[in-house]
Each structure stands twice: as structure tokens, then as C-alpha cells.
Amino acid sequence: MTPARRLLAALWLALAAAQPAAAGENATCLQEQLATLGFNPGPADGKIGPATRNALAAYEAANAIVADRQLDAFSALVFCRELAGADKNLSRHWPSFGRRLRIEVAGTPDNDLRTDLLLEASKALTVVESLFGIQLAAPVDIVIGSNAAKISDRAAPLTETSAASVRRFTARLCQDAPDYGIASNHLPGVILFCHQPDATYNSGFTARDLRNQLGRVLAMEMITQLTGDPATGSDDEYLRRNGPTWLIVGTMQLLQREVDGVITPLGRKTSVEKLRTDGVTNPRHMEYYLSSLEDPAGIGRTGLLVTDDLTRETGLKPIGEFYRLLGTGLTVDDAFQRAFGKTLAEVYEGYP
């Protein structure tokens, strides 16, 4: 399997299997905010019931906001952040998570591996948040191990996905782990790493192997949090809600390279220009899922190059703004034009 095909397979697997992460603290945050604003959500117990839903609906009606997103344990963090953005005094109700990254080792702990993973993840998160211009609204649990069953046992309590689905998900993940190293994937709020049992840390895979994948999976988590979309439903439906495939894949690849250090402020142009020698497909031809699978290598290359072209002068903050606008209920076309100052049709001009 080529790197581009492995990247696409990981993306589509995550989109199909992902479910909302449990987030009682996020619901409590929203309840406290609504109460402060004068809309009674009932007790701040972290449980979303009729009173909380009615209070949110009343707030939206009073502020002429069109209800565009279903309230659940996961999307509560998005509402919580949006209300705090409208009234900075509400930010005191944000959950106090303490450590925003939590490392869980499934199986026999490897202290060097756990330490390096936490260090690399912390640095990667700082880079991702800086480039997007926004902070994660909820903590991220990272589960790493070499045994699919042990990984799923540790990860299942962190999600609302059924235990059987988590087992299937981690089994496929561990099958993708190369003999020399490690494979990763993402569920909302949870990042999974699996390495082969006979792979040796440092002499087999290194901290750079961890770093190489953290940008991609943290980008997926950031997109999920900004849009408030738990990636349920079909792949086509998800992509039509959250933008063209090339932008999603391009975001992941660009951030993977930024975190890995392949692209630097002085070396970014040179590093991406090398890819142009293979040619770039018109991104319109791979706007959504099914057409993209006809050329998996092409979408990886095109996604990176077009996303780089789109953000070369502005930096990556417009990407964060685009996904945030999607989370407020704007259409893909409207969110894109507001974030990037041009339409998708204008972006497609000039590509063969």
C-alpha cells in the first residue's frame, strides 16, 4: 500500500467508524453558560436532557440563531466555545481539564516511549494550534500499544462507540502497522497508535516516526472539534458537509509536514515545489469522495499543493476559520468564501 493510499484509507476508516466522544464536562460548561445568560438548563449535572435542549433553543431563538446542529455530548463542547466567544465573561465556565493530553499505554508500559510520545504530542499540539490560530476545546486521549485487544479495551471507555466497533477499528489499525514501526488513527477525542509486537522502539521506530503521524491525527481532531461534526453517516455525506476532499487531505498532509519539520518558513516553497514535477490534477475533479479514489496518489499530491497555494501568503489560520464557520451552520461554499476571500470556482481556475 502506497503512503498516499494508506493516508486515504486511514482517513476514510476514521470517517466511517468515528462517533462522538463522551464529554460530560462539556455539557456542564454549556449548562453553566446558559444559566449565566438567564436560560434555565436545569441542574449543571453534565447530562443533556430536555431542560438543557430547551434552554439552548430559547437562547438561539432570542438571538435569532438558526438551530443547525444537534446537541449531544460531543457537540456540547462546540456550543460551549461559541457562547464563550460571544461573551468572554463566560469563558470562566470552561472545563478545567488540567493536562490537555493524556497518554494511556495499553499493555506493558515503555517509559521511554510514553515520555517521547507525550513530549512529541505536546510540541505537535502547540504547532497545530498555532497554525490554525485556535486552541482545542477538549482534551485528547492518546492510547498506544501493540495488541489490538488491549488497545480497544483501554480506548472503548473513552468513546461512545460500541465496544465491538472499537475492537474492529483497532484490529484494522494494527494490521496496518508496518513491521518496522507504527500506525495511527483518530476517533473524536481519542488518538490511537499501534506498533507491531516485534518492533523495537528507537532501533526500530523512533520519535520522528511518532512526530510524522501526530500532525495528521491532530489535524483530524482539530477539524472534528471546529466543525462539531462527529463524522457519522456515509463518507459522501460527511465530505459534502465539511468541504472538498482535497482540502481535508491537504490540511492533514500540510500539518503532518509542518509538525515533522519537513516544511520550515524558509524551506516550505522548495519542499512543495518538488512535488509539482509529478503534475497536479485539477482539484475540481476530486472534490468529493468517490471520484477521489480513482487517483489516491493524485489527491494526496493535489491536496497538499492546492492547500499550500491557498495559504502561502496568509498562513493556515484561514483553514481554521473555514472549519469554525462550518461549525456555525454555514454552507461549504459560503464558509469557504468568507474564510479565504475567494470562491471554490476561483480556486480551480489555473489548474490543468
C-alpha positions as CSV (number, residue, x, y, z in Angstrom):
1,M,0.0,0.0,0.0
2,T,1.5,3.4,-1.0
3,P,1.8,6.2,1.6
4,A,-0.9,8.2,-0.2
5,R,-3.3,5.2,-0.3
6,R,-2.5,4.4,3.4
7,L,-3.3,8.0,4.2
8,L,-6.6,7.9,2.4
9,A,-7.5,4.5,3.9
10,A,-6.9,5.9,7.4
11,L,-9.0,9.0,6.7
12,W,-12.0,7.1,5.3
13,L,-11.8,4.5,8.0
14,A,-11.9,7.2,10.7
15,L,-14.8,8.9,9.0
16,A,-16.8,5.8,8.8
17,A,-16.2,4.5,12.3
18,A,-16.0,7.7,14.4
19,Q,-18.6,8.5,16.9
20,P,-18.9,11.4,19.5
21,A,-16.6,11.3,22.4
22,A,-18.1,11.3,25.9
23,A,-17.8,14.8,27.3
24,G,-19.9,15.4,30.4
25,E,-17.7,18.3,31.4
26,N,-18.6,20.0,28.1
27,A,-22.3,19.6,28.9
28,T,-21.7,21.1,32.3
29,C,-19.9,24.0,30.8
30,L,-22.8,24.7,28.4
31,Q,-25.3,24.4,31.3
32,E,-23.4,26.9,33.4
33,Q,-23.1,29.3,30.5
34,L,-26.9,29.1,29.7
35,A,-27.8,29.7,33.3
36,T,-25.5,32.7,33.4
37,L,-27.3,34.1,30.4
38,G,-30.7,33.6,32.0
39,F,-31.8,30.5,30.3
40,N,-32.6,27.7,32.7
41,P,-31.0,24.4,31.7
42,G,-31.8,22.6,34.9
43,P,-29.0,21.4,37.2
44,A,-25.4,21.6,35.9
45,D,-25.0,17.8,36.1
46,G,-23.3,17.2,32.8
47,K,-26.3,15.3,31.4
48,I,-28.1,16.6,28.4
49,G,-31.8,16.4,28.9
50,P,-35.0,18.2,27.8
51,A,-34.3,21.2,30.0
52,T,-30.8,21.8,28.5
53,R,-32.1,21.4,25.0
54,N,-35.0,23.8,25.7
55,A,-32.6,26.3,27.2
56,L,-30.3,26.2,24.2
57,A,-33.2,26.5,21.8
58,A,-34.5,29.5,23.8
59,Y,-31.1,31.2,23.7
60,E,-30.9,30.6,19.9
61,A,-34.4,32.0,19.4
62,A,-33.7,35.1,21.5
63,N,-30.6,35.8,19.5
64,A,-32.0,34.9,16.0
65,I,-29.7,32.0,15.6
66,V,-30.9,29.2,13.4
67,A,-30.6,25.8,15.1
68,D,-28.1,24.0,12.8
69,R,-26.6,21.3,14.9
70,Q,-27.9,18.6,17.1
71,L,-26.9,18.9,20.8
72,D,-25.2,15.9,22.2
73,A,-22.3,15.0,24.5
74,F,-19.7,15.8,21.8
75,S,-21.2,18.9,20.2
76,A,-21.7,20.5,23.6
77,L,-18.0,21.5,23.6
78,V,-18.7,23.4,20.3
79,F,-21.7,25.3,21.8
80,C,-19.6,25.9,24.9
81,R,-16.8,27.5,22.9
82,E,-19.2,29.6,20.8
83,L,-21.1,31.0,23.7
84,A,-17.7,31.9,25.3
85,G,-16.7,33.6,22.1
86,A,-19.8,35.7,22.1
87,D,-19.3,36.7,25.8
88,K,-15.8,36.5,27.2
89,N,-17.1,36.5,30.7
90,L,-18.5,33.0,30.0
91,S,-15.0,31.6,29.5
92,R,-14.7,31.0,33.2
93,H,-17.2,28.2,32.9
94,W,-14.9,26.3,30.5
95,P,-13.9,22.9,31.8
96,S,-10.6,22.9,33.7
97,F,-9.0,19.9,32.1
98,G,-5.6,20.4,33.5
99,R,-3.4,18.3,31.2
100,R,-4.8,18.6,27.7
101,L,-3.1,15.5,26.5
102,R,-3.4,12.2,28.3
103,I,-1.2,9.2,27.4
104,E,-2.6,5.7,28.0
105,V,-0.3,2.7,27.4
106,A,-2.2,-0.5,26.6
107,G,-0.1,-3.4,27.8
108,T,3.4,-3.3,29.3
109,P,4.5,0.3,29.7
110,D,7.6,1.5,27.9
111,N,8.6,4.6,29.8
112,D,10.9,5.9,27.1
113,L,8.1,5.5,24.5
114,R,5.5,7.1,26.8
115,T,7.8,10.0,27.6
116,D,8.7,10.7,24.0
117,L,5.1,10.4,22.9
118,L,3.9,12.9,25.4
119,L,6.8,15.3,24.5
120,E,6.2,15.0,20.8
121,A,2.4,15.3,21.1
122,S,2.7,18.4,23.3
123,K,5.0,20.0,20.7
124,A,2.8,18.9,17.8
125,L,-0.3,20.3,19.5
126,T,1.4,23.6,20.0
127,V,2.3,23.8,16.3
128,V,-1.2,22.7,15.2
129,E,-3.0,25.2,17.4
130,S,-0.6,28.0,16.4
131,L,-1.0,27.4,12.7
132,F,-4.8,27.1,13.0
133,G,-5.0,30.1,15.3
134,I,-7.3,28.4,17.7
135,Q,-7.0,26.0,20.7
136,L,-8.5,22.6,21.2
137,A,-11.7,23.0,23.2
138,A,-11.4,19.5,24.7
139,P,-8.6,17.2,25.9
140,V,-7.2,14.5,23.7
141,D,-6.6,11.0,25.0
142,I,-3.7,9.1,23.2
143,V,-3.8,5.3,23.5
144,I,-0.7,3.4,22.3
145,G,0.1,-0.3,22.4
146,S,1.0,-3.3,20.3
147,N,-2.0,-5.5,21.0
148,A,-5.3,-4.6,19.3
149,A,-7.5,-6.1,22.0
150,K,-5.7,-4.3,24.8
151,I,-5.8,-1.0,22.9
152,S,-9.6,-1.4,22.3
153,D,-10.1,-2.3,26.0
154,R,-8.4,0.9,27.0
155,A,-9.9,3.1,24.3
156,A,-13.6,1.9,24.5
157,P,-14.4,3.7,27.8
158,L,-13.2,7.0,26.2
159,T,-15.7,6.9,23.4
160,E,-19.4,6.4,22.8
161,T,-18.7,3.9,20.1
162,S,-19.8,0.4,20.8
163,A,-17.1,-1.9,22.2
164,A,-17.5,-4.2,19.2
165,S,-16.9,-1.3,16.8
166,V,-13.8,-0.2,18.7
167,R,-12.4,-3.7,18.5
168,R,-12.9,-3.9,14.7
169,F,-11.4,-0.4,14.4
170,T,-8.2,-1.2,16.4
171,A,-7.9,-4.6,14.7
172,R,-7.7,-2.9,11.3
173,L,-5.3,-0.3,12.7
174,C,-2.9,-2.9,14.0
175,Q,-3.0,-4.7,10.7
176,D,-1.8,-1.5,9.0
177,A,1.2,-1.1,11.4
178,P,4.3,-1.7,9.4
179,D,6.8,-4.2,10.6
180,Y,9.4,-1.5,11.3
181,G,7.2,0.9,13.1
182,I,3.8,2.3,14.0
183,A,0.3,3.2,12.6
184,S,-2.1,5.8,13.9
185,N,-5.7,6.8,13.5
186,H,-8.3,9.0,15.1
187,L,-11.7,8.9,16.8
188,P,-13.1,12.2,18.1
189,G,-11.2,12.9,21.3
190,V,-9.1,9.8,21.0
191,I,-5.9,9.2,19.0
192,L,-4.8,5.5,18.6
193,F,-1.3,4.3,17.9
194,C,-0.4,0.6,17.3
195,H,3.0,-0.8,16.7
196,Q,3.9,-4.4,15.8
197,P,4.8,-6.6,18.9
198,D,8.2,-7.4,17.5
199,A,9.1,-3.8,16.6
200,T,11.7,-2.3,18.8
201,Y,11.5,1.3,19.9
202,N,14.4,3.6,18.8
203,S,16.2,0.8,17.0
204,G,13.1,0.1,15.0
205,F,10.8,3.2,15.0
206,T,11.8,6.4,16.6
207,A,10.5,9.7,18.0
208,R,10.4,11.0,14.5
209,D,8.0,8.2,13.4
210,L,5.7,9.4,16.2
211,R,6.1,13.0,15.1
212,N,5.5,12.2,11.5
213,Q,2.0,11.0,12.2
214,L,0.9,13.4,15.0
215,G,0.3,16.3,12.7
216,R,-2.1,14.3,10.7
217,V,-4.2,12.9,13.5
218,L,-4.2,16.1,15.5
219,A,-5.4,17.9,12.4
220,M,-8.3,15.4,12.1
221,E,-9.1,16.1,15.8
222,M,-9.0,19.9,15.2
223,I,-11.3,19.6,12.2
224,T,-13.7,17.5,14.2
225,Q,-13.8,19.9,17.1
226,L,-14.1,23.0,15.0
227,T,-17.0,21.7,12.8
228,G,-18.7,19.9,15.7
229,D,-19.2,17.0,13.2
230,P,-18.7,13.6,14.8
231,A,-18.2,12.0,11.3
232,T,-21.3,9.9,11.4
233,G,-23.2,8.8,8.3
234,S,-21.7,8.0,4.9
235,D,-18.4,9.3,3.7
236,D,-20.0,11.2,0.9
237,E,-22.4,12.9,3.3
238,Y,-19.5,13.9,5.7
239,L,-17.5,15.4,2.9
240,R,-20.4,17.3,1.5
241,R,-20.9,18.8,4.9
242,N,-17.2,19.5,5.6
243,G,-15.7,20.5,2.3
244,P,-13.8,19.1,-0.7
245,T,-11.6,16.1,-0.2
246,W,-8.5,17.8,-1.4
247,L,-8.8,20.5,1.3
248,I,-9.3,17.9,4.1
249,V,-6.4,15.7,2.9
250,G,-4.3,18.8,2.1
251,T,-4.8,20.1,5.6
252,M,-3.7,16.8,7.1
253,Q,-0.7,16.5,4.9
254,L,0.5,20.1,5.3
255,L,0.2,19.9,9.1
256,Q,2.0,16.5,9.0
257,R,4.9,18.1,7.3
258,E,4.9,21.2,9.5
259,V,5.0,19.1,12.7
260,D,7.6,16.7,11.2
261,G,9.8,19.7,10.4
262,V,9.9,18.9,6.7
263,I,8.4,22.3,5.9
264,T,10.0,25.3,7.5
265,P,9.4,29.0,7.0
266,L,12.4,29.1,4.6
267,G,12.0,25.6,3.1
268,R,8.3,25.4,2.6
269,K,8.3,26.6,-1.0
270,T,11.2,24.4,-2.1
271,S,9.8,21.3,-0.5
272,V,6.3,21.5,-2.1
273,E,7.6,22.7,-5.5
274,K,9.4,19.4,-5.8
275,L,6.1,17.6,-5.8
276,R,4.9,19.7,-8.8
277,T,7.2,17.7,-11.1
278,D,4.7,14.9,-11.0
279,G,1.9,17.2,-12.1
280,V,-1.2,18.4,-10.3
281,T,-4.7,17.3,-11.1
282,N,-7.5,19.9,-11.2
283,P,-8.9,19.7,-7.7
284,R,-12.4,20.1,-9.1
285,H,-12.1,16.5,-10.4
286,M,-11.6,15.2,-6.9
287,E,-14.0,17.4,-5.0
288,Y,-15.7,14.6,-3.2
289,Y,-15.1,11.1,-2.1
290,L,-15.9,8.6,-4.9
291,S,-14.1,10.4,-7.7
292,S,-11.0,10.9,-5.4
293,L,-10.5,7.2,-5.0
294,E,-9.8,6.9,-8.7
295,D,-6.5,8.6,-8.1
296,P,-5.4,8.3,-4.5
297,A,-1.8,9.4,-5.2
298,G,-3.1,12.3,-7.2
299,I,-5.4,13.6,-4.4
300,G,-2.6,13.4,-1.9
301,R,-0.3,15.5,-4.1
302,T,-3.0,17.8,-5.3
303,G,-4.5,18.3,-1.9
304,L,-1.1,19.4,-0.5
305,L,-0.2,21.6,-3.3
306,V,-3.5,23.4,-3.7
307,T,-3.8,23.9,0.1
308,D,-0.3,25.3,0.1
309,D,-1.1,27.7,-2.8
310,L,-4.3,28.7,-0.9
311,T,-2.4,29.6,2.3
312,R,1.1,30.5,1.1
313,E,0.5,34.3,1.8
314,T,-1.9,34.1,4.6
315,G,-0.7,31.1,6.7
316,L,-3.0,28.4,7.8
317,K,-5.4,30.4,10.0
318,P,-8.0,30.7,7.2
319,I,-8.3,26.9,7.3
320,G,-9.2,27.0,11.0
321,E,-11.7,29.8,10.3
322,F,-13.2,27.8,7.4
323,Y,-13.9,24.8,9.7
324,R,-15.1,27.0,12.5
325,L,-17.6,28.7,10.1
326,L,-18.8,25.3,9.1
327,G,-19.5,24.6,12.8
328,T,-21.8,27.6,12.9
329,G,-24.0,26.2,10.1
330,L,-22.7,28.0,7.0
331,T,-22.6,26.0,3.8
332,V,-19.3,24.8,2.4
333,D,-19.4,27.5,-0.3
334,D,-20.3,30.4,2.0
335,A,-17.7,29.3,4.7
336,F,-15.0,28.9,2.0
337,Q,-15.6,32.4,0.5
338,R,-15.7,34.1,3.9
339,A,-12.6,32.3,5.2
340,F,-10.4,32.5,2.0
341,G,-11.8,35.6,0.3
342,K,-12.5,33.7,-2.9
343,T,-14.9,31.0,-4.2
344,L,-14.1,27.4,-4.9
345,A,-14.6,28.1,-8.6
346,E,-11.9,30.8,-8.5
347,V,-9.5,28.4,-6.7
348,Y,-10.0,25.9,-9.5
349,E,-9.0,28.3,-12.2
350,G,-5.5,27.9,-13.5
351,Y,-5.1,24.2,-12.7
352,P,-5.0,21.8,-15.6
